[in-house]
Amino acid sequence: MKSTLYITKNGLLEPLGHSQVFSYLKGLSQDYQITLITFEKPEDLANKKAMAKAKQDCDTYGIEWHVKSFRSQPKLLAPVWGLIELFWSAYKVTKKSNIKLIHARSYLPAAAAWAVNRLTGTPFIFDMRALWPEELIVADRITRGSVIHKILSYLEKVCIRDAAAVVSLTDAAVGYLCSVYPFETQKKRIAVIPTCADLQRFKPLNKQADDHVYGCVGTVLSGWFLKDWLNTFFNIVANQDPESKLEIVTRDDASKIRAALDLKGNLDGRLAIFSSQPENVHEILQKHSISVMFFTPGISKLGSAPTRLGEALGCSLPVVANEGVGDVADIIRRYNVGVIVKNNSKAAMKIAFTELEILRTDPELPSRCRKAAEKIFSLHVGTQEYHKVYSEILASSDCPKKILKN
């Protein structure tokens, strides 16, 4: 088996690291000898039992796991130091283990992989995950045109240009990148692989669930979630459906959410806000009847593929969402598995609620939701797509480029 290196700033003990990194690597480990470098947060490093379990899981699949400590302080120096540490570790592993391919998850790992590529010639995959510079601008963490923004944009450009392949979460982001970087993307090997969902867990409940539970799963205080839209929709639901129950399942501070939503009258006693362990989220989703998600649209979200969408569809739940977020609206329309809200007016929300009620009378709706999840968000399908990218890059030393699309 050929040796490959996977590098990520996410920790294996984070929910994202487990669902969006390890889940894929388990399947890829059947055909590749994988070395994994992650950055674990201090609280996770302190959990000896969980660390031992993760190490055992890696050993089971023959994955050699190199653990680094994640640092967030000092604010400006920590990312630079982390990048240097990641580059040096990746370089040493590449030389020692005769690595044939580096898979870099997101921008800073891609920068490290690019540097290793310059020194060793080892091809790398730029797995973008999202349009990070644009997300940082929307979150007010950097300013457009600032020195940091220019550095990140240049990094994005050279990594796209020099990567053996680029992986995007959405077709929408690919269109944007081709318009911004026409030369760098010309004849570039590009694969669209959305975030996966564990459809063995996220599946319909066998018994009949409550038909009036409107749920929202995940963070709503991230800066990218439209809290005012959620508030308006929940109020319309409360007015239109006297039996409705509203749930927000999140690790966010419940008191801050209640303050942000400015709860009044209809919602005050009807809305439940609580957290759940990652391994139990599917059990909660299975008891919902509708899943609601509203994200700030714009360039920053063209590259987003919300994991909660695949998980909801996997549980056969119709989705209420908005335009301008990756391929979300396109998927909902293409498979007829939910409704798209036009704006935050009460009139638009009421129309969406009416459309949802009509849609839910369709007996084929649950099966359509499940089939959409299996086609787009299946772990098996995603692993096959990664395997295709790996094999094409490794097939020959000159790495002929061609466009790959789902």
C-alpha positions as CSV (number, residue, x, y, z in Angstrom):
1,M,0.0,0.0,0.0
2,K,1.2,3.5,-0.8
3,S,1.9,5.8,2.1
4,T,-0.2,9.0,2.5
5,L,-0.2,11.8,5.0
6,Y,-3.3,13.6,6.3
7,I,-2.8,16.9,8.1
8,T,-5.5,18.9,9.9
9,K,-5.7,21.7,12.5
10,N,-8.8,20.0,13.9
11,G,-8.5,17.5,16.8
12,L,-9.5,13.9,16.4
13,L,-11.4,14.2,19.7
14,E,-13.5,17.1,18.4
15,P,-16.9,16.1,17.0
16,L,-15.8,17.5,13.6
17,G,-12.5,15.6,13.7
18,H,-14.3,12.3,14.4
19,S,-17.1,12.7,11.9
20,Q,-15.3,14.5,9.0
21,V,-11.8,13.2,9.3
22,F,-11.6,9.8,11.0
23,S,-14.8,8.5,9.3
24,Y,-13.2,9.0,5.9
25,L,-9.8,7.7,6.9
26,K,-11.3,4.4,8.1
27,G,-12.4,3.6,4.6
28,L,-9.3,4.9,2.9
29,S,-7.1,2.9,5.3
30,Q,-8.1,-0.3,3.4
31,D,-6.0,0.8,0.4
32,Y,-3.5,3.3,1.8
33,Q,-1.0,3.4,4.7
34,I,-2.1,6.5,6.4
35,T,-0.2,8.8,8.8
36,L,-2.4,11.4,10.5
37,I,-1.3,14.7,12.2
38,T,-3.9,16.5,14.3
39,F,-3.9,19.4,16.8
40,E,-5.8,18.4,20.0
41,K,-7.2,21.0,22.4
42,P,-5.9,21.1,26.0
43,E,-9.2,19.8,27.5
44,D,-9.2,16.9,25.1
45,L,-5.5,16.1,25.8
46,A,-6.4,16.0,29.5
47,N,-9.1,13.3,28.8
48,K,-6.8,10.3,29.0
49,K,-9.5,7.8,28.5
50,A,-10.8,9.4,25.3
51,M,-7.2,9.9,24.0
52,A,-6.5,6.2,24.6
53,K,-9.7,5.2,22.9
54,A,-8.8,7.4,19.8
55,K,-5.3,5.9,19.7
56,Q,-6.8,2.4,19.8
57,D,-9.2,3.3,17.0
58,C,-6.3,4.5,14.9
59,D,-4.3,1.3,15.6
60,T,-7.3,-0.8,14.6
61,Y,-7.2,0.7,11.1
62,G,-3.4,0.9,10.9
63,I,-3.4,4.7,11.1
64,E,-0.2,6.2,12.6
65,W,-1.4,9.2,14.7
66,H,0.9,12.1,15.5
67,V,-0.7,14.3,18.2
68,K,0.1,18.1,18.5
69,S,-1.1,20.5,21.1
70,F,-3.5,23.2,19.9
71,R,-2.6,26.7,21.0
72,S,-4.9,29.8,20.7
73,Q,-2.6,32.2,22.5
74,P,-0.9,34.6,21.9
75,K,-3.6,35.5,19.4
76,L,-1.4,36.5,16.5
77,L,1.7,34.3,17.1
78,A,-0.2,31.1,17.9
79,P,-1.3,30.4,14.3
80,V,2.2,31.2,12.9
81,W,3.8,28.9,15.4
82,G,1.2,26.2,14.7
83,L,1.9,26.5,11.0
84,I,5.7,26.2,11.5
85,E,5.2,23.1,13.8
86,L,2.8,21.6,11.2
87,F,5.2,22.1,8.4
88,W,8.2,20.7,10.2
89,S,6.2,17.6,11.4
90,A,4.8,17.0,7.9
91,Y,8.2,17.4,6.3
92,K,9.8,14.9,8.7
93,V,7.0,12.4,8.2
94,T,7.2,12.8,4.5
95,K,10.9,12.1,4.4
96,K,10.9,9.3,6.9
97,S,7.8,7.3,5.7
98,N,8.3,7.9,2.0
99,I,4.9,9.7,1.7
100,K,3.5,9.7,-1.8
101,L,0.6,12.1,-1.2
102,I,-0.3,14.7,1.4
103,H,-4.0,15.4,2.1
104,A,-4.3,18.9,3.7
105,R,-7.6,19.8,5.3
106,S,-8.2,23.6,5.1
107,Y,-5.9,26.5,4.5
108,L,-3.1,26.4,7.0
109,P,-2.4,22.7,6.5
110,A,-2.5,23.4,2.8
111,A,0.2,26.1,3.3
112,A,2.3,23.5,5.2
113,A,1.7,20.9,2.4
114,W,2.6,23.5,-0.2
115,A,6.0,24.1,1.5
116,V,6.7,20.4,1.8
117,N,5.8,20.1,-1.9
118,R,8.3,22.8,-2.8
119,L,11.1,20.9,-1.0
120,T,10.2,17.3,-1.8
121,G,8.0,17.3,-4.8
122,T,5.3,15.3,-2.9
123,P,1.9,16.1,-4.5
124,F,-0.8,17.5,-2.2
125,I,-4.6,17.8,-2.1
126,F,-6.0,21.2,-1.1
127,D,-9.2,20.1,0.7
128,M,-10.7,23.6,1.1
129,R,-13.7,22.9,3.3
130,A,-14.9,26.5,2.9
131,L,-13.9,29.9,1.6
132,W,-11.9,30.7,4.8
133,P,-10.8,34.3,4.0
134,E,-14.3,35.4,3.2
135,E,-15.6,33.7,6.4
136,L,-13.1,35.6,8.5
137,I,-14.2,38.9,7.0
138,V,-17.9,38.1,7.7
139,A,-17.0,37.2,11.3
140,D,-15.1,40.5,11.7
141,R,-11.9,38.7,12.4
142,I,-10.1,40.3,9.5
143,T,-10.7,43.3,7.2
144,R,-11.0,43.1,3.5
145,G,-7.8,44.5,1.9
146,S,-5.8,44.2,5.1
147,V,-2.3,42.6,5.2
148,I,-3.7,39.4,6.6
149,H,-6.4,39.2,4.0
150,K,-3.9,39.7,1.2
151,I,-1.7,37.0,2.6
152,L,-4.6,34.5,2.9
153,S,-5.8,35.3,-0.6
154,Y,-2.3,34.8,-2.0
155,L,-2.1,31.5,-0.1
156,E,-5.5,30.4,-1.5
157,K,-4.3,31.3,-5.0
158,V,-0.9,29.4,-4.9
159,C,-2.4,26.4,-3.2
160,I,-5.1,26.1,-5.9
161,R,-2.5,26.6,-8.5
162,D,0.0,24.0,-7.3
163,A,-2.2,21.4,-5.7
164,A,-2.5,18.1,-7.5
165,A,-6.2,18.3,-6.7
166,V,-8.6,20.7,-5.1
167,V,-11.6,19.4,-3.0
168,S,-14.6,21.8,-2.5
169,L,-17.6,21.1,-0.4
170,T,-20.0,22.7,-3.0
171,D,-20.5,23.3,-6.7
172,A,-21.3,26.9,-5.8
173,A,-17.8,27.4,-4.5
174,V,-16.2,25.9,-7.6
175,G,-18.0,28.3,-9.8
176,Y,-16.8,31.2,-7.6
177,L,-13.2,30.0,-7.6
178,C,-13.2,29.5,-11.4
179,S,-14.3,33.1,-11.8
180,V,-11.8,34.6,-9.4
181,Y,-8.9,32.3,-10.4
182,P,-9.5,31.4,-14.1
183,F,-5.8,30.7,-14.8
184,E,-5.2,28.7,-11.6
185,T,-8.3,26.5,-12.0
186,Q,-7.9,25.9,-15.8
187,K,-7.7,22.2,-16.3
188,K,-7.4,21.7,-12.6
189,R,-8.5,18.4,-11.0
190,I,-11.4,19.5,-8.9
191,A,-13.7,17.2,-6.8
192,V,-16.9,18.3,-5.1
193,I,-17.3,16.2,-1.9
194,P,-19.8,17.6,0.7
195,T,-19.5,16.9,4.4
196,C,-20.6,13.4,5.1
197,A,-23.2,12.1,7.6
198,D,-23.1,8.8,9.3
199,L,-26.3,7.4,7.8
200,Q,-26.0,4.2,9.8
201,R,-26.9,6.4,12.8
202,F,-28.8,9.3,11.2
203,K,-31.7,7.3,9.9
204,P,-35.5,7.4,10.4
205,L,-37.0,6.3,13.6
206,N,-38.9,3.0,13.3
207,K,-41.8,4.1,15.4
208,Q,-44.0,7.1,14.7
209,A,-42.5,10.3,16.0
210,D,-44.4,13.5,17.3
211,D,-45.6,15.3,14.2
212,H,-45.2,18.8,15.6
213,V,-41.6,19.1,16.7
214,Y,-39.7,21.9,14.9
215,G,-36.0,21.6,15.6
216,C,-32.8,23.5,15.0
217,V,-29.6,21.5,15.6
218,G,-26.1,23.2,16.0
219,T,-24.7,26.5,16.9
220,V,-26.9,29.6,16.4
221,L,-24.4,32.1,18.0
222,S,-21.6,31.5,15.5
223,G,-22.0,34.9,13.7
224,W,-23.1,33.0,10.6
225,F,-26.6,32.0,11.8
226,L,-29.6,34.2,11.1
227,K,-31.1,34.4,14.6
228,D,-33.8,36.9,13.6
229,W,-35.0,34.6,10.8
230,L,-35.3,31.7,13.3
231,N,-37.2,33.9,15.7
232,T,-39.7,35.0,13.0
233,F,-40.2,31.5,11.7
234,F,-40.7,30.0,15.2
235,N,-43.3,32.7,16.0
236,I,-45.2,31.9,12.8
237,V,-45.1,28.2,13.7
238,A,-46.4,29.0,17.2
239,N,-49.3,31.0,15.8
240,Q,-50.2,28.5,13.0
241,D,-49.7,25.2,14.9
242,P,-51.1,25.3,18.4
243,E,-49.6,21.8,19.1
244,S,-46.1,22.8,18.0
245,K,-43.0,22.2,20.1
246,L,-39.8,24.1,19.4
247,E,-36.3,22.8,20.2
248,I,-32.8,24.2,19.7
249,V,-30.2,21.5,20.3
250,T,-26.8,23.3,20.8
251,R,-23.7,23.7,22.9
252,D,-24.3,27.4,22.9
253,D,-25.3,29.2,26.1
254,A,-29.1,28.8,26.4
255,S,-29.5,32.1,28.3
256,K,-27.6,34.0,25.5
257,I,-29.8,32.4,22.9
258,R,-33.0,33.3,24.7
259,A,-31.7,36.9,25.0
260,A,-30.7,37.0,21.3
261,L,-34.0,35.6,20.1
262,D,-35.9,38.2,22.2
263,L,-38.5,35.7,23.2
264,K,-42.0,36.9,23.8
265,G,-45.4,35.4,24.4
266,N,-45.8,32.5,22.0
267,L,-42.2,31.2,22.4
268,D,-41.4,31.8,26.0
269,G,-42.9,28.6,27.4
270,R,-42.8,26.5,24.2
271,L,-39.1,26.6,23.3
272,A,-36.6,24.1,24.8
273,I,-32.9,24.8,24.5
274,F,-30.5,22.1,25.5
275,S,-27.2,20.4,24.6
276,S,-26.4,16.8,23.7
277,Q,-23.4,14.6,23.4
278,P,-22.4,14.1,19.7
279,E,-23.1,10.4,19.9
280,N,-26.7,11.1,20.9
281,V,-27.7,13.8,18.5
282,H,-29.2,11.3,16.0
283,E,-31.7,10.2,18.7
284,I,-32.9,13.7,19.1
285,L,-33.2,14.4,15.4
286,Q,-35.2,11.2,15.0
287,K,-37.8,12.7,17.2
288,H,-38.1,16.0,15.2
289,S,-40.5,16.4,12.4
290,I,-38.9,19.4,10.6
291,S,-35.3,20.8,10.7
292,V,-34.8,24.5,10.4
293,M,-31.5,26.2,9.4
294,F,-30.9,29.8,8.4
295,F,-27.4,31.0,7.5
296,T,-26.0,34.4,6.5
297,P,-25.8,34.2,2.7
298,G,-23.0,35.7,0.6
299,I,-19.6,34.8,-0.9
300,S,-18.4,33.5,2.5
301,K,-21.1,30.8,2.6
302,L,-20.8,29.6,-1.0
303,G,-18.3,27.0,0.2
304,S,-20.5,25.7,3.1
305,A,-22.1,22.4,3.2
306,P,-23.9,22.3,6.6
307,T,-23.4,18.8,8.2
308,R,-26.8,19.3,9.9
309,L,-28.5,19.2,6.4
310,G,-27.2,15.7,5.6
311,E,-28.1,14.5,9.1
312,A,-31.6,15.9,8.9
313,L,-32.3,14.4,5.5
314,G,-30.8,11.1,6.7
315,C,-33.5,11.0,9.4
316,S,-36.1,11.7,6.6
317,L,-36.8,15.2,7.9
318,P,-37.8,18.0,5.5
319,V,-35.7,21.2,5.8
320,V,-36.6,24.9,6.0
321,A,-33.7,27.0,4.8
322,N,-32.7,30.2,2.9
323,E,-30.9,31.0,-0.4
324,G,-27.2,31.7,-0.8
325,V,-25.6,29.0,1.3
326,G,-23.5,26.6,-0.8
327,D,-25.7,24.1,-2.6
328,V,-28.4,23.9,0.1
329,A,-31.2,25.6,-1.8
330,D,-30.3,23.7,-5.0
331,I,-30.5,20.4,-3.1
332,I,-33.8,21.2,-1.5
333,R,-35.4,22.1,-4.8
334,R,-33.8,19.4,-6.8
335,Y,-35.0,16.6,-4.5
336,N,-38.1,18.5,-3.3
337,V,-37.2,17.9,0.3
338,G,-38.2,21.2,2.0
339,V,-39.0,24.8,1.4
340,I,-36.8,27.9,0.8
341,V,-37.8,31.1,2.7
342,K,-37.4,34.2,0.5
343,N,-36.8,36.8,3.3
344,N,-37.4,37.5,7.0
345,S,-40.8,39.1,6.7
346,K,-43.8,37.6,8.5
347,A,-45.5,37.2,5.1
348,A,-42.6,35.2,3.6
349,M,-42.4,33.0,6.7
350,K,-46.1,32.4,6.6
351,I,-45.9,31.4,2.9
352,A,-43.1,29.1,3.7
353,F,-45.1,27.5,6.6
354,T,-48.0,26.9,4.3
355,E,-45.8,25.4,1.6
356,L,-44.3,23.1,4.2
357,E,-47.7,22.0,5.4
358,I,-48.7,21.1,1.8
359,L,-45.3,19.3,1.2
360,R,-45.8,17.2,4.3
361,T,-49.0,15.7,3.0
362,D,-46.9,13.9,0.3
363,P,-46.4,10.3,1.5
364,E,-43.2,10.1,-0.6
365,L,-41.5,12.9,1.2
366,P,-39.7,10.9,3.9
367,S,-38.3,8.5,1.3
368,R,-37.1,11.4,-0.9
369,C,-35.3,12.9,2.0
370,R,-33.5,9.7,2.8
371,K,-32.6,9.1,-0.8
372,A,-31.2,12.6,-1.1
373,A,-29.0,12.0,1.9
374,E,-27.8,8.7,0.6
375,K,-26.9,10.2,-2.8
376,I,-25.2,13.4,-1.6
377,F,-24.1,13.0,2.0
378,S,-23.3,9.2,2.3
379,L,-20.0,8.4,4.0
380,H,-19.6,5.5,1.5
381,V,-20.0,7.8,-1.5
382,G,-17.7,10.4,-0.1
383,T,-15.0,7.9,0.7
384,Q,-15.3,6.5,-2.9
385,E,-14.8,10.1,-4.2
386,Y,-11.7,10.6,-2.1
387,H,-10.4,7.2,-3.2
388,K,-10.9,8.3,-6.8
389,V,-8.9,11.5,-6.3
390,Y,-6.1,9.6,-4.5
391,S,-5.8,6.9,-7.1
392,E,-5.7,9.4,-10.0
393,I,-3.0,11.5,-8.4
394,L,-0.9,8.4,-7.6
395,A,-1.5,6.7,-10.9
396,S,1.4,8.5,-12.5
397,S,4.3,10.7,-11.5
398,D,3.2,13.6,-13.8
399,C,-0.3,13.6,-12.3
400,P,-2.4,14.4,-15.4
401,K,-5.2,16.8,-14.5
402,K,-8.8,16.6,-15.4
403,I,-12.0,17.9,-13.8
404,L,-13.9,15.6,-11.5
405,K,-17.4,16.4,-10.6
406,N,-20.2,14.5,-8.8
